[in-house]
């Protein structure tokens, strides 16, 4: 069980930091235009898009949807751990 829990933790951390780096890249000009920025965009944008549709930017520029997306990701990881503990024991 601890191996499954550590795998979930590693995958959660990887995706968490991918989202975090992608959001930080938006503050720097032309950083999303390179290979890493495009790759992160292809991996992160499908997850962030539903949150951006629900939560509009504040004052037209400040986007809080990644914060909500990270909270939902944390809740999903905790829920997955709980379900696995219930099923496996």
C-alpha positions in Angstrom: 0.0 0.0 0.0 2.8 2.4 0.7 4.2 1.9 -2.8 0.8 2.9 -4.3 0.6 5.9 -2.0 4.1 7.0 -3.0 3.3 6.6 -6.7 0.2 8.8 -6.2 2.3 11.3 -4.3 5.0 11.5 -7.0 2.5 11.9 -9.8 0.6 14.5 -7.9 3.8 16.5 -7.2 4.9 16.3 -10.9 1.6 17.6 -12.1 1.4 20.2 -9.4 4.8 21.6 -10.3 4.0 21.5 -14.0 0.9 23.7 -13.4 2.9 26.0 -11.1 5.7 26.5 -13.7 3.2 27.0 -16.4 1.5 29.8 -14.4 4.9 31.4 -13.5 5.9 31.3 -17.2 2.9 33.5 -18.0 4.7 36.3 -16.1 7.7 36.3 -18.3 7.5 37.4 -22.0 8.0 34.9 -24.7 8.8 32.0 -22.4 5.8 30.0 -23.5 7.0 30.1 -27.1 9.9 27.7 -26.6 9.7 23.9 -26.6 9.2 23.5 -22.8 6.5 26.1 -22.7 4.6 24.5 -25.6 4.9 21.1 -24.0 3.7 22.3 -20.6 0.8 24.1 -22.4 -0.3 20.8 -24.1 -0.2 18.9 -20.8 -1.7 21.6 -18.5 -4.2 23.6 -20.6 -6.7 20.7 -20.9 -6.9 20.6 -17.1 -7.0 24.4 -16.6 -9.6 25.1 -19.3 -12.7 24.0 -17.5 -11.7 26.1 -14.4 -11.1 29.1 -16.6 -14.6 28.7 -18.1 -16.1 28.7 -14.6 -14.0 31.3 -12.9 -13.6 34.5 -14.9 -10.4 36.6 -14.5 -10.6 39.3 -11.8 -10.4 42.8 -13.2 -9.9 41.2 -16.6 -6.2 40.2 -15.9 -5.8 38.3 -12.7 -6.6 34.6 -13.1 -7.4 32.7 -10.0 -8.5 29.5 -11.8 -5.0 27.8 -11.4 -5.3 28.2 -7.6 -8.7 26.5 -7.7 -7.4 23.8 -10.1 -4.5 23.0 -7.7 -6.9 22.7 -4.8 -9.1 20.4 -6.8 -6.1 18.4 -7.8 -5.1 18.0 -4.1 -8.6 16.9 -3.2 -8.6 14.4 -6.0 -5.3 12.9 -4.9 -6.5 12.7 -1.3 -9.7 11.1 -2.5 -7.8 8.6 -4.6 -5.7 7.7 -1.6 -8.8 7.2 0.6 -10.5 5.0 -2.0 -7.4 2.9 -2.4 -7.0 2.5 1.4 -10.6 1.5 1.6 -10.3 -1.1 -1.3 -6.9 -2.5 -0.5 -6.9 -2.1 3.3 
